[in-house]
Amino acid sequence: MRKAMARTWGAGAIVLLSLLTPLNCGSRSESTPDFASDQVPGCDIVVARVNGVPITAGEVYQKIRIGYPRMPQSGPGLGMQAKQIIKMMIDERCLAGLAEATGEDQDPDYLRSLYFARLSLLAQIANRNQITNRVVPNEAWIDSFYQANQERFTIKPQVRWSHIQVDSEAEARRVSAELRAGGDFAELARRYSKDRNSAEGGGRMPPHQPGPVVAPFGSQPELDAALAVLAAGELSQPVRSAFAWHILKVDARREAREASLDEIRQDVIAKVVAQREGQRLREVLDSLKAAFQVEVDPAALDHFHRLQMNEEELFQAAQAEKEPAQRLAYYQDLRERYPQGARAAEALFMIGFVCKEELNDLPQARQALEGFLQAYPEHPMAASARALLDEVQRGVGSSATGG
């Protein structure tokens, strides 16, 4: 079997090679950009060739800089990354050459993807050059933001604590006695605590902020209550939780306080920049939308949305819709697309009802109700339709409008 597969693949490879060879796989187009950079030495070095077409170190660098911005952009780290990235770039160029040779560069989804990718990349570059790079925080911004948002930069209270967990009250009291006689908490935790995750670290638990202590077995408010009254360095009496018995020790306690600007400067700068970038982006987009005469057709979007629904989905959407005009549109679409459907009669009745009772459109209400009675004279809703039609003929509209 393997030999047969190898022969099959071998034949296929020959066919592929015959396709690729005359097409100069991996060739550069006339629109190939400039990959040079004054910031990185050696950008003109040719580091690989695919079908005779060179890949320069500058192209590798630009691939890293744009596609992988968290990778090193200079120094030895850049050189190390280049050795890895070049392998991927060669694979990409070979597969791209195959796609060109087999006509896949004319595939409709490729062309669509290219269109969307171009728009997305241009938007990113414009955002970087016109928004991000133009927002440079200054001390006035930073101080103003800090003064206006001090409550957002409060350093929360925190308790650093340890515990020893045992199975019974008797065992907890025995361990507590050892501690009060001078026993070392960390040593006794390693020896006795059933919470093996913390025992290995001498019973030390993650820093705790006021609120129910969450341990591996769930919330334990009893421990929070005990921690709340202990001073730094103090031991608790044995405490019973829903799961076990504990002896607690507060190692350190930090009270809530306002953070100084110096302590949180970088955090403030990040928030100021994000706020200013968002503000500038909105301003730029508003001006562009006005200049480019942007128009959105909500009715067309609603129509597209309704076209994706079947008869029952249209009816249920109409029933759930609170806006009368939108509800009417659902019923009208249902009637137009499913004139003989299971919900067609109810939809026609509801068109008359909505037009009369909610939109006060008596002519359209009359047309719908008369059509309903003509098409469905024996329908269970026929009596209600006659009553509504009688009011319409007498000029009685929606009670909400006083008609």
C-alpha positions in Angstrom: 0.0 0.0 0.0 2.7 2.5 1.0 4.6 1.8 -2.3 1.4 2.4 -4.3 0.8 5.6 -2.4 4.4 6.7 -3.0 4.0 6.0 -6.8 0.8 8.0 -6.8 2.3 10.9 -5.0 5.4 10.7 -7.2 3.3 11.0 -10.3 1.4 13.9 -8.8 4.6 15.6 -7.9 5.9 15.4 -11.5 2.6 16.9 -12.7 2.9 19.7 -10.2 6.5 20.4 -11.1 5.6 20.5 -14.8 3.0 23.1 -13.9 5.3 25.2 -11.7 8.5 25.3 -13.8 7.3 27.5 -16.6 5.5 29.8 -14.3 8.5 31.0 -12.3 7.0 30.1 -9.0 7.6 32.7 -6.3 8.4 35.5 -8.7 8.3 39.0 -7.5 5.6 41.3 -9.0 6.3 44.8 -10.2 4.5 46.0 -7.0 6.9 44.3 -4.6 7.6 46.9 -1.9 10.9 48.2 -0.7 12.1 46.1 2.3 15.2 48.2 3.1 15.6 49.8 6.5 18.2 52.2 7.8 17.7 50.9 11.4 19.0 47.4 10.7 22.3 46.6 9.1 22.5 44.0 6.3 19.0 44.3 4.9 20.3 43.9 1.4 21.8 40.4 2.1 20.1 37.6 0.2 19.4 34.9 2.7 17.4 32.5 0.5 16.1 31.9 -3.0 12.9 30.3 -4.2 13.1 29.3 -7.9 15.8 31.8 -8.3 13.9 34.7 -6.7 15.8 36.2 -3.8 14.5 36.7 -0.2 16.5 39.4 1.5 17.3 39.9 5.2 15.3 43.1 4.9 12.2 41.2 3.8 12.6 38.9 6.8 13.0 41.9 9.1 9.9 43.6 7.8 7.9 40.4 8.1 9.0 40.2 11.8 8.4 43.9 12.4 4.9 44.0 11.0 3.6 40.5 11.5 5.2 39.7 14.9 5.7 43.0 16.7 6.4 41.3 20.1 9.5 39.5 18.7 12.9 41.2 19.0 13.2 44.1 16.5 16.9 44.5 16.8 20.1 43.0 18.2 21.0 39.3 18.4 17.4 38.4 19.2 16.3 39.7 15.7 19.0 37.5 14.0 17.9 34.4 15.9 14.2 35.0 15.0 15.2 35.5 11.4 16.6 32.0 11.2 13.2 30.7 12.3 10.9 33.0 10.3 12.8 32.3 7.0 11.6 28.7 7.1 7.9 29.8 7.3 8.5 32.4 4.6 9.9 29.8 2.2 6.9 27.5 2.9 4.6 30.5 2.2 6.3 31.4 -1.0 6.3 27.8 -2.3 2.6 27.3 -1.5 1.8 30.7 -3.0 3.6 29.6 -6.2 1.6 26.5 -6.3 -1.6 28.5 -5.9 -0.6 30.8 -8.8 0.4 27.8 -11.0 -3.0 26.1 -10.4 -5.0 29.3 -10.9 -6.0 29.7 -7.3 -5.0 33.3 -7.3 -8.2 33.9 -9.3 -10.3 32.0 -6.7 -13.3 34.2 -5.7 -12.6 33.7 -2.0 -9.0 34.7 -2.5 -10.0 37.9 -4.3 -12.6 38.6 -1.6 -10.1 38.0 1.2 -7.6 40.3 -0.6 -10.1 43.0 -0.7 -11.0 42.8 3.0 -7.4 42.4 4.0 -6.4 45.5 2.1 -9.1 47.6 3.8 -8.2 46.2 7.2 -4.5 46.8 6.8 -5.0 50.4 5.5 -7.3 51.1 8.4 -4.7 49.8 10.9 -2.0 51.9 9.3 -4.2 55.0 9.2 -5.1 54.4 12.9 -1.4 54.1 13.8 -0.2 57.1 11.8 -3.2 59.4 12.3 -4.4 58.4 15.8 -1.9 56.5 17.9 1.3 58.2 16.9 -0.3 61.6 17.3 -1.4 61.1 20.9 1.5 62.0 23.1 0.6 62.3 26.8 1.8 65.4 28.7 2.0 66.2 32.4 -1.2 68.3 32.3 -3.2 65.4 30.9 -1.7 62.9 33.4 -2.3 65.0 36.4 -5.8 66.0 35.3 -6.8 62.4 34.7 -5.3 61.3 38.1 -7.1 64.1 40.0 -10.5 63.3 38.4 -10.2 59.5 38.8 -8.4 59.0 42.2 -11.1 56.5 43.3 -10.1 54.3 40.4 -6.5 54.1 41.8 -7.2 53.1 45.4 -4.8 50.5 46.7 -7.2 47.9 48.1 -6.8 46.3 51.5 -4.9 43.0 51.5 -4.1 40.3 54.0 -1.2 37.9 53.6 -2.0 34.8 55.6 -1.2 31.2 56.3 -3.3 28.3 57.6 -3.1 24.8 58.9 -6.1 22.6 58.0 -7.0 19.5 60.0 -10.0 17.2 60.2 -11.3 17.6 63.7 -11.6 20.2 66.5 -9.5 18.0 68.8 -6.6 18.0 66.4 -7.0 21.7 65.7 -6.7 22.4 69.5 -3.7 20.2 69.8 -1.9 22.0 66.9 -2.9 25.3 68.3 -1.4 24.4 71.7 1.9 23.5 70.0 1.9 26.9 68.2 1.3 28.8 71.4 4.0 26.9 73.1 6.5 28.3 70.6 6.1 25.8 67.7 7.1 27.1 64.2 4.0 27.7 62.1 5.6 26.7 58.7 7.1 23.5 60.1 3.8 22.5 61.8 1.9 23.3 58.6 4.2 21.0 56.6 3.7 18.3 59.2 0.0 18.4 59.9 -2.0 20.4 57.3 -4.3 18.4 55.1 -4.2 21.2 52.5 -1.2 19.8 50.8 -1.0 22.6 48.2 -0.3 25.2 50.9 1.4 22.8 53.3 4.5 22.5 51.1 4.9 26.3 51.4 4.5 26.4 55.2 0.8 27.0 55.0 1.1 30.2 53.0 -2.0 31.1 51.0 -2.5 33.6 48.2 -3.0 37.2 49.3 -6.6 37.8 50.4 -8.9 40.9 49.9 -11.9 41.3 52.1 -14.7 38.9 51.1 -15.3 35.2 51.3 -12.1 33.1 51.1 -12.3 30.9 48.1 -10.3 27.7 48.7 -10.2 24.6 46.5 -13.5 23.3 47.9 -15.4 26.6 47.4 -16.3 29.8 49.3 -15.4 29.8 53.1 -16.8 33.0 54.7 -15.9 31.7 58.1 -12.2 32.2 57.3 -12.8 35.7 56.1 -14.6 36.6 59.3 -11.7 35.2 61.4 -9.0 37.0 59.3 -10.9 40.3 59.7 -10.2 40.5 63.4 -6.6 39.3 63.5 -3.6 41.7 63.7 -0.4 41.1 61.8 1.5 38.2 63.4 -1.5 37.0 65.4 -2.9 33.5 65.5 -6.6 32.5 65.5 -8.3 30.1 67.7 -9.4 27.0 65.9 -11.9 28.0 63.2 -14.5 25.6 61.7 -15.4 26.0 58.0 -17.9 24.0 56.1 -15.1 21.6 55.1 -12.6 21.3 57.9 -10.9 23.0 61.0 -8.3 25.6 60.6 -5.7 27.6 62.5 -5.0 30.9 60.8 -2.1 33.3 61.0 -1.9 36.8 59.6 1.6 37.3 58.2 1.0 41.0 57.1 -1.9 43.4 56.6 -2.2 46.3 54.2 -4.9 48.9 54.7 -6.7 50.6 51.9 -5.3 53.9 50.8 -5.1 56.2 47.8 -2.2 55.4 45.5 0.2 58.3 44.8 0.6 59.4 41.2 4.3 58.3 41.3 3.2 54.7 42.3 0.8 54.3 39.4 2.1 56.7 36.8 2.4 54.1 34.0 -1.1 52.9 34.7 -2.4 56.4 34.5 -0.5 57.1 31.3 -2.0 54.0 29.7 -5.5 55.0 30.6 -4.9 58.7 29.5 -3.6 57.5 26.1 -6.4 55.1 25.6 -9.0 57.8 26.4 -7.3 60.4 24.2 -6.9 57.9 21.3 -10.5 56.9 21.6 -11.6 60.6 21.6 -9.4 61.4 18.6 -10.5 58.3 16.7 -14.2 59.3 17.1 -13.4 62.9 16.0 -11.5 61.7 12.9 -14.2 59.2 12.0 -17.0 61.7 12.4 -15.2 64.1 10.1 -14.4 61.4 7.6 -18.0 60.1 7.5 -19.2 63.6 6.8 -16.6 64.2 4.1 -17.2 60.8 2.5 -21.0 61.2 2.6 -21.5 58.0 4.5 -25.1 56.6 4.1 -26.5 53.6 5.9 -29.9 52.2 4.9 -31.4 50.6 8.0 -34.5 49.6 6.1 -32.4 47.6 3.7 -30.5 45.9 6.5 -33.8 45.0 8.2 -35.1 43.6 4.9 -31.9 41.5 4.5 -32.4 40.3 8.1 -36.0 39.2 7.5 -35.0 37.4 4.3 -32.8 35.1 6.3 -35.9 33.8 8.3 -38.4 31.1 7.4 -42.2 31.5 7.9 -42.3 30.5 11.6 -39.2 32.5 12.4 -40.8 35.6 10.8 -44.0 35.1 12.8 -42.3 34.6 16.1 -40.0 37.6 15.5 -43.2 39.7 14.8 -44.8 38.5 18.0 -41.7 39.4 20.0 -41.1 42.8 18.3 -42.1 45.9 20.4 -41.9 48.5 17.7 -45.2 48.5 15.7 -43.7 49.5 12.4 -41.1 46.7 12.6 -43.8 44.2 13.7 -45.8 45.2 10.6 -42.8 44.7 8.3 -42.4 41.1 9.7 -46.0 40.3 9.0 -45.9 41.9 5.5 -42.8 39.9 4.6 -44.4 36.7 5.8 -47.5 37.4 3.6 -45.4 38.2 0.6 -43.1 35.2 0.8 -45.5 32.6 2.2 -49.0 33.6 0.9 -50.3 30.0 1.3 -48.3 29.3 4.5 -49.6 28.0 7.8 -49.3 31.5 9.4 -50.5 33.5 6.4 -54.1 34.1 7.8 -52.8 35.1 11.2 -50.3 37.5 9.6 -53.0 39.2 7.5 -55.2 39.6 10.6 -52.3 41.1 12.6 -51.5 43.5 9.7 -55.1 44.9 10.1 -54.8 44.9 13.9 -51.5 46.7 14.0 -52.5 49.3 11.4 -55.7 50.1 13.3 -54.8 49.8 16.9 -51.1 50.9 16.9 -50.4 52.9 13.8 -53.8 54.4 13.3 -53.6 53.8 9.5 -57.3 53.1 8.9 -57.1 52.7 5.0 -54.4 50.0 5.3 -56.2 48.4 8.2 -59.5 48.3 6.2 -57.7 46.7 3.2 -56.1 44.0 5.3 -59.3 43.2 7.3 -61.5 43.1 4.2 -58.9 40.8 2.5 -58.8 38.6 5.6 -62.6 38.1 5.7 -62.8 37.5 2.0 -60.0 34.9 2.1 -60.8 33.3 5.5 -64.5 33.8 6.3 -64.6 30.7 8.6 -61.3 31.4 10.4 -61.5 31.5 14.3 -60.4 35.2 14.1 -63.1 36.1 11.6 -65.4 37.5 14.4 -62.6 39.7 15.7 -61.8 40.9 12.2 -65.5 41.9 11.6 -65.5 43.9 14.9 -62.3 45.7 14.0 -63.5 46.4 10.5 -66.8 47.8 11.8 -64.8 50.3 13.9 -62.6 51.2 11.0 -65.7 51.8 8.8 -67.1 54.1 11.5 -63.8 55.9 11.6 -62.7 54.6 15.0 -58.9 54.4 15.2 -56.4 53.6 17.9 -57.6 54.2 21.4 -54.0 55.3 22.2 -54.4 58.3 19.8 -57.9 59.2 20.9 -59.3 58.3 17.4 
